[in-house]
Amino acid sequence: MLVRKEAATVIGLKWEGTFAEAGAGGIRVVQTEFKRRLHEISDVLHPQELLGLSFHMTDTGFIHYVAVEVGERGAEAIPTGMVKVDVPACDYAKCSHVKGQLVEVSYNRIYAWIEDQGHTVADGPLTHYEVYPMDQDPYDPEPEFTIFIPVNHK
């Protein structure tokens, strides 16, 4: 499914590492820390949504932010050690990842759908983002989340 998301400002914690480090639980540690500190962020627009934004590869891996979307007041009061990221308006391919599926299968499915529809993956710095239920355990071996891939129309 193709959806339009308007520009947003998010506040969160930055993680940088390799895919192997991410697979070993590096991002889950940051998710746990972020949830512990969530009360420090003001003007959270969607408190039930934990965002995971991934950006292009670095020399050794990639950059990921664990964050929440905030309004204007929240964007002006960034807690110590956290960062503000402005996400531009964009069209996204959207796919749900459900318990029992392999994450790779869900990603392969959404990328195949993008190609089948004649769209292309946008070449901006944001490669994808995931929306998790805030109350989900970061260490759940079968997490459920929604995948958003920025795309260009055909």
N, CA, C and O of each residue as an XYZ file, in Angstrom:
616
protein
N       0.839     -1.163      0.000
C       0.000      0.000      0.000
C       0.891      1.236      0.000
O       1.932      1.256      0.657
N       0.484      2.259     -0.733
C       1.222      3.514     -0.803
C       0.518      4.536      0.073
O      -0.695      4.718     -0.040
N       1.268      5.211      0.951
C       0.704      6.217      1.839
C       1.567      7.472      1.798
O       2.768      7.412      1.536
N       0.929      8.605      2.061
C       1.637      9.887      2.137
C       1.794     10.248      3.607
O       0.824     10.224      4.363
N       2.999     10.579      4.006
C       3.232     11.052      5.363
C       3.779     12.472      5.266
O       4.705     12.755      4.506
N       3.186     13.341      6.048
C       3.629     14.728      6.055
C       4.929     14.854      6.841
O       5.327     13.927      7.547
N       5.587     16.003      6.716
C       6.834     16.249      7.431
C       6.592     16.089      8.930
O       5.511     16.401      9.429
N       7.594     15.606      9.632
C       7.475     15.380     11.068
C       8.803     15.687     11.744
O       9.868     15.620     11.131
N       8.707     16.023     13.018
C       9.897     16.197     13.850
C       9.871     15.105     14.903
O       8.854     14.884     15.560
N      10.999     14.425     15.057
C      11.093     13.367     16.050
C      12.245     13.672     17.009
O      13.230     14.316     16.647
N      12.090     13.195     18.224
C      13.135     13.306     19.250
C      13.471     11.886     19.688
O      12.579     11.072     19.926
N      14.762     11.599     19.792
C      15.117     10.254     20.207
C      16.588     10.066     20.480
O      17.356     11.024     20.567
N      16.962      8.807     20.612
C      18.342      8.405     20.854
C      18.951      7.859     19.572
O      18.295      7.142     18.816
N      20.203      8.203     19.336
C      20.916      7.766     18.141
C      21.725      6.512     18.446
O      22.372      6.409     19.489
N      21.674      5.563     17.516
C      22.507      4.361     17.572
C      23.233      4.267     16.247
O      22.643      4.525     15.199
N      24.508      3.902     16.277
C      25.263      3.687     15.052
C      26.040      2.399     15.188
O      26.722      2.177     16.188
N      25.938      1.541     14.173
C      26.651      0.278     14.245
C      26.485     -0.526     12.975
O      25.992     -0.033     11.960
N      26.908     -1.771     13.053
C      26.839     -2.672     11.905
C      25.530     -3.460     11.944
O      24.833     -3.476     12.958
N      25.212     -4.106     10.838
C      24.032     -4.971     10.807
C      24.191     -6.120     11.800
O      23.216     -6.552     12.415
N      25.424     -6.616     11.956
C      25.666     -7.698     12.916
C      25.393     -7.219     14.340
O      24.793     -7.944     15.134
N      25.829     -6.008     14.664
C      25.584     -5.454     15.998
C      24.090     -5.239     16.226
O      23.581     -5.470     17.323
N      23.397     -4.797     15.189
C      21.942     -4.618     15.297
C      21.276     -5.973     15.526
O      20.404     -6.107     16.385
N      21.690     -6.966     14.760
C      21.133     -8.302     14.892
C      21.403     -8.925     16.249
O      20.635     -9.762     16.723
N      22.505     -8.512     16.874
C      22.870     -9.028     18.196
C      22.135     -8.300     19.319
O      22.346     -8.602     20.494
N      21.283     -7.352     18.972
C      20.474     -6.686     19.991
C      20.869     -5.267     20.329
O      20.318     -4.694     21.269
N      21.803     -4.676     19.600
C      22.253     -3.321     19.895
C      21.138     -2.294     19.904
O      21.107     -1.419     20.770
N      20.230     -2.388     18.958
C      19.121     -1.424     18.889
C      18.124     -1.685     20.016
O      17.514     -0.744     20.524
N      17.952     -2.926     20.409
C      17.010     -3.246     21.497
C      17.444     -2.602     22.810
O      16.609     -2.183     23.611
N      18.752     -2.526     23.023
C      19.278     -1.862     24.223
C      18.867     -0.385     24.194
O      18.442      0.167     25.209
N      18.997      0.244     23.031
C      18.637      1.663     22.891
C      17.126      1.840     23.057
O      16.684      2.809     23.675
N      16.328      0.913     22.510
C      14.874      0.996     22.690
C      14.507      0.950     24.178
O      13.646      1.704     24.632
N      15.156      0.074     24.923
C      14.884     -0.052     26.353
C      15.248      1.237     27.087
O      14.481      1.722     27.919
N      16.416      1.787     26.778
C      16.856      3.036     27.402
C      15.910      4.183     27.035
O      15.564      5.006     27.883
N      15.498      4.228     25.775
C      14.598      5.294     25.327
C      13.270      5.225     26.075
O      12.764      6.246     26.542
N      12.714      4.043     26.186
C      11.439      3.906     26.911
C      11.582      4.350     28.368
O      10.668      4.951     28.932
N      12.738      4.051     28.974
C      12.995      4.462     30.349
C      13.011      5.991     30.479
O      12.642      6.540     31.518
N      13.444      6.667     29.406
C      13.577      8.125     29.425
C      12.444      8.856     28.718
O      12.467     10.084     28.627
N      11.471      8.138     28.226
C      10.379      8.730     27.441
C       9.707      9.897     28.161
O       9.318     10.873     27.520
N       9.567      9.809     29.474
C       8.914     10.863     30.259
C       9.622     12.213     30.151
O       9.029     13.240     30.481
N      10.878     12.234     29.696
C      11.642     13.473     29.563
C      11.228     14.285     28.331
O      11.552     15.468     28.234
N      10.525     13.667     27.406
C      10.148     14.326     26.145
C       8.761     14.930     26.296
O       7.832     14.274     26.766
N       8.632     16.191     25.890
C       7.328     16.849     25.990
C       6.648     16.905     24.623
O       7.296     16.802     23.581
N       5.343     17.069     24.654
C       4.524     17.253     23.449
C       4.637     16.067     22.474
O       4.757     16.258     21.264
N       4.595     14.847     23.019
C       4.628     13.638     22.188
C       3.274     13.505     21.496
O       2.235     13.486     22.157
N       3.284     13.413     20.174
C       2.030     13.390     19.411
C       1.352     12.025     19.390
O       0.124     11.949     19.419
N       2.123     10.962     19.342
C       1.562      9.608     19.249
C       2.252      8.727     20.293
O       3.135      7.942     19.948
N       1.856      8.848     21.572
C       2.571      8.138     22.640
C       2.511      6.614     22.529
O       3.286      5.924     23.191
N       1.624      6.084     21.724
C       1.524      4.632     21.558
C       2.465      4.102     20.476
O       2.514      2.893     20.248
N       3.222      4.994     19.796
C       4.095      4.589     18.688
C       5.567      4.834     19.000
O       5.970      5.956     19.305
N       6.360      3.778     18.920
C       7.811      3.874     19.019
C       8.358      3.796     17.602
O       8.083      2.837     16.880
N       9.128      4.796     17.201
C       9.652      4.856     15.839
C      11.101      4.379     15.790
O      11.885      4.635     16.704
N      11.437      3.691     14.721
C      12.815      3.303     14.438
C      13.161      3.777     13.046
O      12.674      3.214     12.066
N      13.999      4.808     12.934
C      14.362      5.383     11.639
C      15.783      4.987     11.279
O      16.710      5.214     12.057
N      15.959      4.394     10.105
C      17.286      3.950      9.666
C      17.753      4.793      8.492
O      17.005      5.072      7.555
N      19.010      5.187      8.578
C      19.606      6.038      7.550
C      20.737      5.302      6.856
O      21.278      4.327      7.378
N      21.089      5.792      5.656
C      22.085      5.147      4.797
C      23.314      4.674      5.540
O      23.670      5.156      6.616
N      23.917      3.738      4.924
C      25.142      3.137      5.443
C      26.217      4.190      5.695
O      26.326      5.188      4.982
N      26.991      3.932      6.719
C      28.210      4.686      6.970
C      29.349      3.800      6.477
O      29.105      2.782      5.830
N      30.578      4.173      6.775
C      31.708      3.331      6.361
C      31.653      1.949      7.002
O      32.130      0.969      6.430
N      31.066      1.884      8.198
C      31.085      0.611      8.926
C      29.702      0.022      9.197
O      29.613     -1.105      9.685
N      28.636      0.735      8.903
C      27.305      0.231      9.211
C      26.222      1.210      8.824
O      26.195      1.712      7.701
N      25.320      1.482      9.771
C      24.245      2.421      9.495
C      23.869      3.163     10.771
O      24.310      2.808     11.864
N      23.051      4.194     10.615
C      22.598      5.011     11.738
C      21.112      4.760     11.944
O      20.341      4.718     10.986
N      20.719      4.594     13.193
C      19.328      4.306     13.534
C      18.925      5.200     14.702
O      19.696      5.390     15.643
N      17.721      5.743     14.636
C      17.192      6.555     15.725
C      15.968      5.866     16.306
O      15.081      5.440     15.566
N      15.919      5.757     17.615
C      14.739      5.287     18.331
C      14.080      6.559     18.835
O      14.690      7.313     19.593
N      12.821      6.811     18.418
C      12.260      8.137     18.634
C      10.737      8.129     18.731
O      10.083      7.105     18.537
N      10.199      9.305     19.038
C       8.765      9.582     18.974
C       8.574     10.892     18.225
O       9.450     11.757     18.222
N       7.413     11.023     17.590
C       7.086     12.273     16.914
C       6.614     13.286     17.950
O       5.858     12.954     18.863
N       7.073     14.529     17.793
C       6.715     15.582     18.735
C       6.114     16.784     17.996
O       6.301     16.966     16.793
N       5.382     17.595     18.777
C       4.868     18.859     18.278
C       5.907     19.954     18.473
O       7.053     19.680     18.829
N       5.496     21.201     18.235
C       6.434     22.330     18.302
C       7.105     22.467     19.663
O       8.315     22.678     19.733
N       6.342     22.350     20.740
C       6.928     22.497     22.080
C       7.973     21.424     22.346
O       9.022     21.707     22.925
N       7.694     20.202     21.930
C       8.651     19.113     22.131
C       9.921     19.310     21.328
O      11.002     18.920     21.770
N       9.803     19.911     20.151
C      10.961     20.132     19.290
C      11.904     21.184     19.856
O      13.074     21.238     19.476
N      11.405     22.017     20.759
C      12.229     23.082     21.338
C      12.929     22.645     22.616
O      13.847     23.326     23.072
N      12.521     21.532     23.200
C      13.074     21.078     24.480
C      13.651     19.679     24.325
O      13.007     18.690     24.677
N      14.867     19.602     23.797
C      15.497     18.304     23.530
C      16.231     17.838     24.791
O      17.152     18.511     25.253
N      15.830     16.693     25.349
C      16.509     16.201     26.551
C      17.996     15.928     26.306
O      18.398     15.620     25.184
N      18.784     16.040     27.330
C      20.226     15.785     27.277
C      20.494     14.396     26.701
O      19.906     13.401     27.124
N      21.402     14.360     25.720
C      21.793     13.082     25.129
C      20.877     12.610     24.013
O      21.154     11.604     23.360
N      19.778     13.340     23.791
C      18.869     12.975     22.695
C      19.079     13.925     21.524
O      19.751     14.947     21.657
N      18.507     13.585     20.391
C      18.654     14.387     19.183
C      17.293     14.641     18.556
O      16.335     13.898     18.773
N      17.234     15.702     17.777
C      16.037     16.036     17.003
C      16.331     15.706     15.548
O      17.396     16.043     15.032
N      15.384     15.046     14.886
C      15.522     14.719     13.471
C      14.268     15.212     12.763
O      13.149     14.910     13.178
N      14.468     15.975     11.688
C      13.343     16.418     10.868
C      13.187     15.453      9.708
O      14.119     15.241      8.931
N      11.999     14.870      9.598
C      11.704     13.903      8.544
C      10.834     14.615      7.507
O       9.734     15.056      7.838
N      11.301     14.739      6.256
C      10.517     15.448      5.252
C       9.262     14.679      4.827
O       9.176     13.462      4.990
N       8.306     15.408      4.287
C       7.106     14.770      3.727
C       7.541     13.829      2.611
O       8.481     14.118      1.871
N       6.852     12.710      2.500
C       7.250     11.716      1.499
C       6.125     10.712      1.296
O       5.247     10.559      2.145
N       6.166     10.029      0.156
C       5.285      8.889     -0.086
C       6.045      7.638      0.340
O       7.247      7.514      0.106
N       5.326      6.719      0.967
C       5.944      5.504      1.488
C       5.162      4.273      1.053
O       3.934      4.287      0.963
N       5.909      3.212      0.787
C       5.298      1.896      0.685
C       5.182      1.402      2.121
O       6.119      1.524      2.910
N       4.015      0.839      2.450
C       3.733      0.429      3.827
C       3.414     -1.054      3.858
O       2.694     -1.566      3.000
N       3.965     -1.747      4.865
C       3.773     -3.185      4.994
C       3.776     -3.550      6.472
O       4.593     -3.037      7.236
N       2.874     -4.424      6.876
C       2.852     -4.893      8.260
C       3.694     -6.155      8.404
O       3.608     -7.078      7.595
N       4.506     -6.170      9.452
C       5.270     -7.377      9.799
C       4.582     -7.977     11.021
O       4.430     -7.310     12.045
N       4.169     -9.233     10.912
C       3.414     -9.865     11.996
C       4.205    -11.008     12.616
O       5.147    -11.533     12.021
N       3.799    -11.379     13.823
C       4.433    -12.492     14.532
C       4.441    -13.736     13.651
O       3.482    -14.016     12.931
N       5.540    -14.472     13.725
C       5.634    -15.714     12.968
C       6.290    -15.567     11.613
O       6.652    -16.568     10.995
N       6.455    -14.320     11.126
C       7.134    -14.107      9.854
C       8.597    -13.771     10.115
O       8.945    -13.236     11.168
N       9.431    -14.083      9.163
C      10.817    -13.636      9.222
C      10.856    -12.184      8.756
O      10.185    -11.815      7.792
N      11.640    -11.371      9.441
C      11.743     -9.951      9.073
C      12.193     -9.821      7.612
O      11.693     -8.966      6.881
N      13.134    -10.669      7.192
C      13.639    -10.607      5.820
C      12.519    -10.842      4.805
O      12.505    -10.230      3.737
N      11.581    -11.731      5.144
C      10.462    -12.022      4.237
C       9.582    -10.774      4.078
O       9.158    -10.440      2.972
N       9.319    -10.099      5.188
C       8.500     -8.883      5.118
C       9.183     -7.808      4.277
O       8.540     -7.166      3.446
N      10.481     -7.613      4.489
C      11.208     -6.613      3.693
C      11.281     -7.022      2.222
O      11.097     -6.180      1.343
N      11.544     -8.294      1.940
C      11.571     -8.748      0.541
C      10.220     -8.515     -0.121
O      10.155     -8.123     -1.285
N       9.137     -8.758      0.623
C       7.792     -8.573      0.079
C       7.530     -7.114     -0.263
O       6.978     -6.827     -1.326
N       7.910     -6.187      0.608
C       7.628     -4.770      0.336
C       8.493     -4.250     -0.819
O       8.022     -3.464     -1.641
N       9.753     -4.686     -0.879
C      10.599     -4.249     -2.000
C      10.095     -4.825     -3.326
O      10.142     -4.142     -4.349
N       9.620     -6.053     -3.322
C       9.044     -6.642     -4.545
C       7.788     -5.883     -4.951
O       7.571     -5.644     -6.139
N       6.955     -5.500     -3.983
C       5.735     -4.743     -4.282
C       6.090     -3.393     -4.909
O       5.458     -2.976     -5.880
N       7.091     -2.714     -4.363
C       7.525     -1.422     -4.915
C       7.897     -1.590     -6.384
O       7.478     -0.804     -7.233
N       8.681     -2.614     -6.673
C       9.110     -2.866     -8.055
C       7.923     -3.247     -8.934
O       7.801     -2.743    -10.050
N       7.053     -4.120     -8.455
C       5.882     -4.555     -9.220
C       4.967     -3.391     -9.579
O       4.341     -3.394    -10.639
N       4.889     -2.395     -8.696
C       4.030     -1.240     -8.938
C       4.691     -0.202     -9.843
O       4.057      0.779    -10.229
N       5.957     -0.416    -10.180
C       6.671      0.517    -11.044
C       7.256      1.704    -10.302
O       7.703      2.666    -10.927
N       7.258      1.648     -8.979
C       7.862      2.723     -8.189
C       9.345      2.416     -8.000
O       9.805      1.316     -8.305
N      10.082      3.393     -7.499
C      11.478      3.178     -7.132
C      11.675      3.647     -5.690
O      10.967      4.527     -5.201
N      12.640      3.045     -5.038
C      12.969      3.457     -3.675
C      13.609      4.838     -3.752
O      14.515      5.058     -4.555
N      13.144      5.767     -2.922
C      13.703      7.115     -2.905
C      15.172      7.049     -2.506
O      15.567      6.201     -1.706
N      15.978      7.945     -3.065
C      17.417      7.888     -2.814
C      17.877      8.875     -1.744
O      19.054      9.235     -1.700
N      16.964      9.315     -0.885
C      17.337     10.210      0.204
C      18.069      9.468      1.301
O      18.268      8.257      1.207
N      18.472     10.182      2.340
C      19.238      9.544      3.410
C      18.430      8.544      4.251
O      18.999      7.588      4.777
N      17.108      8.752      4.385
C      16.268      7.833      5.152
C      15.969      6.610      4.288
O      15.337      6.727      3.238
N      16.428      5.433      4.734
C      16.207      4.222      3.942
C      14.893      3.551      4.282
O      14.236      2.988      3.406
N      14.498      3.607      5.563
C      13.216      3.048      5.977
C      12.955      3.424      7.420
O      13.857      3.821      8.159
N      11.703      3.289      7.797
C      11.451      3.369      9.223
C      10.368      2.402      9.622
O       9.537      1.981      8.818
N      10.410      2.063     10.901
C       9.497      1.078     11.458
C       8.727      1.726     12.601
O       9.258      2.555     13.340
N       7.465      1.330     12.727
C       6.624      1.820     13.819
C       6.238      0.613     14.668
O       5.594     -0.322     14.191
N       6.644      0.656     15.931
C       6.377     -0.421     16.882
C       5.314      0.024     17.883
O       5.216      1.214     18.182
N       4.521     -0.901     18.401
C       3.646     -0.535     19.520
C       4.537     -0.172     20.718
O       5.460     -0.919     21.043
N       4.276      0.953     21.370
C       5.120      1.401     22.479
C       5.177      0.365     23.599
O       6.196      0.242     24.279
N       4.094     -0.375     23.793
C       4.065     -1.324     24.909
C       4.679     -2.687     24.580
O       4.677     -3.587     25.420
N       5.201     -2.839     23.368
C       5.821     -4.107     22.989
C       7.203     -4.239     23.633
O       7.960     -3.270     23.689
N       7.524     -5.418     24.109
C       8.817     -5.694     24.718
C       9.902     -5.641     23.629
O       9.817     -6.375     22.645
N      10.928     -4.775     23.796
C      11.994     -4.712     22.790
C      12.692     -6.057     22.570
O      13.291     -6.278     21.518
N      12.620     -6.949     23.552
C      13.291     -8.238     23.431
C      12.360     -9.364     22.982
O      12.733    -10.536     23.027
N      11.150     -9.010     22.548
C      10.229    -10.010     22.008
C      10.904    -10.658     20.798
O      11.296     -9.947     19.873
N      11.051    -11.983     20.777
C      11.730    -12.631     19.656
C      10.936    -12.558     18.344
O      11.494    -12.775     17.268
N       9.647    -12.257     18.433
C       8.815    -12.124     17.239
C       8.042    -10.815     17.306
O       6.833    -10.818     17.538
N       8.733     -9.698     17.104
C       8.059     -8.403     17.214
C       7.071     -8.171     16.077
O       7.195     -8.746     14.995
N       6.102     -7.328     16.342
C       5.176     -6.876     15.308
C       5.425     -5.398     15.091
O       5.583     -4.643     16.051
N       5.462     -4.978     13.828
C       5.680     -3.573     13.524
C       5.249     -3.288     12.092
O       4.968     -4.202     11.316
N       5.204     -2.012     11.759
C       4.847     -1.581     10.413
C       6.090     -0.995      9.765
O       6.806     -0.201     10.375
N       6.339     -1.392      8.528
C       7.505     -0.942      7.770
C       7.064      0.148      6.789
O       6.037      0.019      6.123
N       7.849      1.210      6.711
C       7.627      2.281      5.730
C       8.915      2.483      4.944
O       9.971      2.735      5.524
N       8.825      2.372      3.608
C       9.969      2.577      2.718
C       9.683      3.816      1.857
O       8.682      3.833      1.141
N      10.532      4.854      1.904
C      10.282      6.034      1.058
C      10.418      5.673     -0.424
O      11.369      5.006     -0.830
N       9.448      6.130     -1.218
C       9.442      5.786     -2.646
C       9.215      7.016     -3.523
O       8.693      8.040     -3.082
N       9.627      6.873     -4.781
C       9.306      7.831     -5.829
C       8.196      7.204     -6.674
O       8.214      6.003     -6.944
N       7.246      8.017     -7.081
C       6.176      7.500     -7.941
C       6.714      7.151     -9.319
O       7.720      7.690     -9.779
N       6.001      6.224     -9.964
C       6.391      5.847    -11.336
C       6.093      6.968    -12.290
O       6.349      6.843    -13.487
